[in-house]
């Protein structure tokens, strides 16, 4: 499934963050355009404008690079700071910010295309699908679970099973329209319509888990 092992560079000069970013961008573009198997490390290096050795010095193999690309995409839309709950923070405002960012992420062209690729590969390459899940959706679920646990301890919400509640929240944000998008049977909610949807979900969620 992955490229053959390639020797990585040893200790030396610090790795260039600009090159790492270029490699991740190239990987995201090619994985979406050509699929996982159709995207070689040589092609990713060429797309990023770096050598193959440089790619391997940052990422030891294609699986590692794929996981990093998925994680980077999620962190662009849902940085860890979104899941913090400062003392005195309004829980509805925190949930609204998370809901807006998650809604934008899952309905983006990149996310939809990547999900379609993973569904297509689910029976052929379950290991790759698992890598995608652990690098992206599972990380977001864990961050949300932690936040809801904090909200419970702070008395802002009453949630005995934070992971279940996190699942509920994200499923509500997705709604039926995300499934229709994946099937190519609709268009993404945007502007006021998207904002109204997220606010309705947060209102429902807060009422369900009110102290």
C-alpha angles and dihedrals in degrees: 000000000000131000118271117276114279125194113258124219117262129225113318139103117009113266115261110248091203091058091047090053091048091051092050091049091049091048093051092049096047097042089054095042100042105015126241099291092042093056114079125191088243091057092046090050091051092047091050093046094238136108123269088243089058091053091052092045089060099034121026096212143353094269091056091048092049092052091047092050092052092047092048092052091052093046091053090063100026111034117185091251089071090066096055120109110203119199110276093016118148106244093210091056091049091049092047092055092049092045094051093048094045092047091052092047099051094045096047118114092243094051094047093049092047092050090051091051091050093049090050090051096043095100096032100046112012091167091064092047089051091051090052092049094049094045096047125010096030093051091052091047091052093050091050092046090055092049094050090048089055091048090053093050090047091052093241092119134009106233120156094177108036096180092055090048091050089053090050092051096051093043090053091049091051092050122166094301094069090056090049089051091052089051092048091242101119148013130260121266109250140179117350092358093057092045091051091051094051093046091051090052094049092047091051092045094050091048091050093051100033114146 
